[in-house]
Amino acid sequence: MPQIFSLGKKDKNDSKETAGSQQESEIKKDFFKVDFLLDTKKANPKNHLVWSNSSAAYRDYFDALSGASKVHSTKNLREAFFDKSTKSFLIPKGLYALCLFALANPESVSTDGLSVTQDDKKTTITFTHRENSYRIESDEKGEIYIPQGFFIKLKEKESENTAENAENADSDSSKKEENDESSPEEKEKSEVSIDGFQKDEPPETVNAIYTGKLKASLSEKGILTLKGKLNLKKREKPKEEISEKENGEDKADEEKSEEEAAETAPEENAEKSETGKGLTQK
């Protein structure tokens, strides 16, 4: 039977604080270390999620008797990744959802359509959770970078005006033949746009995120493992955004200099004019 341990029990007051609170002037330094194992082929008692941060450590797995995780670490796992001040995750949503597979009923692998493929060492993980689709990709060495390797396709919102959709159904059907006759390039563009995946990363309101990499591996028997350590750090702005800001500041300084020059110019002209008058009188 897998060993279970839990450290750093939190009291009620501590639970109000989350790792990396965005309200503080300084970002709290924290880490997330994980050892994840999931059998993608069948139910396996060896499935586990071992994780730790600066305040706690857990070894958890699915308990068939209770139908939930044995140590109930999922609540603390969410708190470790969730910032209450911005109501946002500090990691890709797909990473949190993937971690839960090791603690959930093994049937969730099939119900959520979890698929793991490996080309040499490059690993691709796809699944659907709560109607959102997720895609996780490693590099050629099997390393998944956070958040760069995570993508999400959000659930399509149902149209509020269903009557209007019904009226337009015939019109859409009549256009199908025209669409079928479109060129291969047009079809290719359409398929790309339908794909709908976007970057799975914390929103811009979050100024600290977990970054790092996880080593992914898939055995011949379908055992998926993830191991690694992430660190909570201040979010770095993209170079393009920084350069745009600097260009804006430079432009503002330039405009300010021109304004100051324009203001001093009349005084200088006046002084020259007075000096000129004095010389003429002499």
C-alpha positions in Angstrom: 0.0 0.0 0.0 1.4 3.4 -0.9 2.8 5.5 2.0 0.7 8.5 2.9 2.1 11.5 4.6 1.0 15.1 5.2 3.1 18.0 6.6 2.4 21.5 7.6 -1.2 21.4 8.6 -2.8 24.7 8.1 -5.2 26.4 10.6 -8.3 28.3 9.5 -6.5 31.7 9.4 -3.7 30.3 7.2 -6.1 28.9 4.7 -7.1 32.5 3.9 -3.6 33.1 2.4 -2.6 31.6 -0.9 0.8 31.1 -2.5 1.9 34.2 -4.3 -0.9 36.6 -3.2 -1.1 39.4 -5.8 -2.2 42.0 -3.2 1.2 42.2 -1.5 3.8 44.6 -2.7 6.4 41.9 -2.8 5.9 38.5 -4.4 6.1 35.6 -2.0 8.7 33.1 -3.0 7.2 29.6 -3.3 7.7 26.4 -5.2 5.7 23.4 -6.4 7.4 20.0 -6.6 5.5 17.1 -8.2 5.8 13.4 -8.8 2.8 12.2 -10.9 2.0 8.7 -12.1 -1.0 7.6 -14.1 -1.8 4.4 -15.9 -3.5 5.5 -19.1 -4.6 1.9 -20.0 -6.3 0.5 -16.9 -7.1 1.0 -13.2 -3.8 0.9 -11.3 -3.4 1.2 -7.5 0.1 2.7 -8.2 -1.5 5.9 -9.6 -0.4 8.7 -7.3 0.2 12.4 -7.0 3.1 13.4 -4.6 3.4 17.1 -4.3 4.8 19.7 -1.9 5.3 23.4 -1.5 6.7 25.7 1.2 4.0 24.9 3.7 2.9 21.3 3.0 3.7 17.9 1.5 1.3 15.2 0.4 1.3 11.7 -1.1 -2.2 11.0 -2.3 -4.0 8.5 -4.5 -7.5 7.3 -5.4 -9.4 5.5 -2.7 -11.9 3.1 -4.2 -13.9 2.8 -0.9 -14.6 6.5 -0.6 -14.5 7.2 -4.3 -12.2 10.2 -3.7 -8.6 11.0 -3.0 -7.3 9.2 0.1 -5.7 12.2 1.8 -8.1 14.8 0.4 -5.2 17.0 -0.8 -7.2 18.4 -3.8 -8.5 21.3 -1.8 -5.0 22.3 -0.7 -3.7 21.7 -4.2 -6.2 24.2 -5.6 -5.3 26.8 -2.8 -1.6 26.4 -3.7 -2.4 27.3 -7.3 -5.2 29.8 -6.9 -4.9 33.5 -6.1 -8.0 34.9 -4.3 -7.3 38.5 -4.9 -7.5 38.1 -8.7 -9.6 34.9 -8.6 -7.2 33.3 -11.1 -4.9 30.3 -11.3 -1.1 30.9 -11.1 -0.5 28.0 -13.5 -2.2 26.8 -16.7 -5.6 25.3 -15.9 -4.6 22.2 -17.9 -1.9 21.4 -15.4 -4.2 21.5 -12.4 -6.8 19.4 -14.3 -4.1 16.8 -15.4 -2.9 16.4 -11.8 -6.4 15.4 -10.7 -6.4 12.3 -13.0 -4.1 10.5 -10.6 -6.5 11.1 -7.7 -9.8 10.5 -9.5 -11.7 7.3 -10.5 -9.7 5.6 -13.2 -12.8 5.7 -15.4 -12.2 9.5 -15.8 -9.4 8.6 -18.2 -11.9 7.3 -20.7 -14.8 9.7 -19.9 -12.5 12.7 -20.4 -10.9 11.2 -23.4 -7.4 11.4 -22.1 -4.9 10.5 -24.9 -1.1 10.4 -24.6 1.2 10.0 -27.6 4.9 9.9 -27.8 7.1 10.5 -30.9 10.6 9.5 -29.7 10.6 11.6 -26.5 8.2 14.3 -27.6 5.0 13.8 -25.6 1.5 15.2 -26.4 -1.3 15.0 -23.9 -4.9 15.8 -24.8 -8.2 15.6 -22.8 -11.5 17.3 -22.2 -12.5 18.4 -18.7 -15.8 20.2 -18.0 -16.3 20.7 -21.7 -13.0 22.6 -22.1 -10.4 20.9 -24.3 -6.7 20.8 -23.3 -3.5 20.1 -25.2 -0.1 19.8 -23.5 3.1 19.5 -25.5 6.7 18.7 -24.6 9.8 19.6 -26.5 11.9 17.0 -28.4 13.5 16.0 -25.1 10.3 15.3 -23.3 10.3 18.4 -21.2 7.1 20.4 -20.7 7.7 24.1 -20.2 5.2 26.1 -18.0 3.2 27.9 -19.3 4.6 27.6 -22.9 3.5 24.0 -23.5 -0.1 24.4 -22.5 -3.1 25.1 -24.7 -6.9 25.3 -24.2 -10.0 25.4 -26.3 -12.8 27.0 -24.2 -16.3 25.7 -24.2 -18.5 27.2 -26.9 -21.2 29.4 -25.4 -24.7 28.5 -26.6 -26.4 31.3 -28.5 -29.1 33.1 -26.5 -31.3 33.5 -29.6 -32.0 29.9 -30.6 -35.0 31.0 -32.7 -32.7 33.0 -34.9 -30.4 30.0 -35.3 -33.3 27.9 -36.4 -34.3 30.4 -39.0 -30.7 30.5 -40.3 -30.4 26.8 -40.5 -31.8 26.5 -44.0 -29.6 29.4 -45.2 -26.5 27.6 -43.8 -27.5 24.4 -45.5 -27.9 26.1 -48.8 -24.4 27.6 -48.5 -22.8 24.2 -47.8 -22.5 23.3 -51.5 -20.7 26.6 -52.1 -18.3 25.9 -49.3 -17.6 22.4 -50.6 -16.5 23.9 -53.9 -14.0 26.3 -52.3 -10.3 25.9 -53.0 -8.1 23.6 -50.8 -6.3 26.7 -49.4 -9.6 28.2 -48.3 -10.6 24.9 -46.7 -7.2 24.7 -44.9 -7.7 28.2 -43.5 -11.1 27.3 -42.3 -9.9 24.1 -40.5 -7.2 26.1 -38.8 -9.6 28.7 -37.5 -12.0 26.0 -36.3 -9.2 24.4 -34.3 -9.7 27.1 -31.7 -6.9 26.4 -29.3 -5.2 29.3 -27.5 -2.5 29.7 -24.9 -3.4 28.3 -21.5 -1.8 30.8 -19.1 -2.9 33.0 -16.2 -4.6 36.3 -17.3 -2.8 39.6 -17.5 -4.1 40.7 -14.1 -1.8 38.1 -12.4 1.6 39.5 -11.9 3.2 36.3 -10.5 3.1 32.9 -12.0 4.7 29.4 -11.6 7.3 28.7 -14.2 9.7 25.9 -14.8 9.6 22.5 -16.6 8.3 19.0 -16.0 9.9 15.9 -17.4 7.3 13.7 -19.2 7.7 10.0 -19.9 5.3 7.4 -21.4 6.2 3.7 -21.0 5.3 0.9 -23.4 2.6 -0.2 -21.0 1.0 3.3 -21.0 2.3 4.6 -17.7 2.6 8.4 -17.9 4.9 10.1 -15.4 5.6 13.8 -14.8 8.3 15.0 -12.5 9.8 18.4 -11.8 9.8 21.6 -9.7 8.2 24.9 -10.5 9.0 28.3 -8.9 6.6 31.2 -8.2 8.2 34.3 -9.8 7.3 37.8 -10.8 5.8 37.7 -14.2 8.1 39.0 -16.9 6.5 41.2 -19.6 7.2 40.2 -23.2 10.1 42.0 -24.9 7.7 43.5 -27.5 5.6 45.0 -24.7 8.6 46.4 -22.9 10.0 47.9 -26.1 6.6 49.5 -26.9 6.5 51.0 -23.5 10.1 52.3 -23.8 9.3 53.8 -27.2 6.3 55.5 -25.8 8.3 57.0 -22.9 11.0 58.1 -25.4 8.3 59.7 -27.6 6.8 61.4 -24.6 10.2 62.7 -23.5 10.8 64.0 -27.0 7.5 65.7 -27.2 8.1 67.3 -23.7 11.5 68.6 -24.9 9.9 70.1 -28.0 7.3 71.8 -25.8 10.0 73.2 -23.4 12.0 74.4 -26.4 8.9 76.1 -27.8 8.2 77.8 -24.4 11.8 79.1 -24.1 12.1 80.2 -27.7 10.1 83.4 -27.4 12.2 84.5 -24.4 15.4 83.8 -26.3 14.1 85.7 -29.3 13.1 88.6 -27.1 16.6 88.8 -25.5 18.2 88.8 -29.0 15.8 91.4 -30.1 16.6 93.7 -27.1 20.3 93.2 -27.6 19.9 94.0 -31.3 18.1 97.2 -30.4 20.8 98.3 -28.0 23.5 97.8 -30.7 21.4 99.8 -33.2 21.0 102.7 -30.8 24.6 102.8 -30.2 
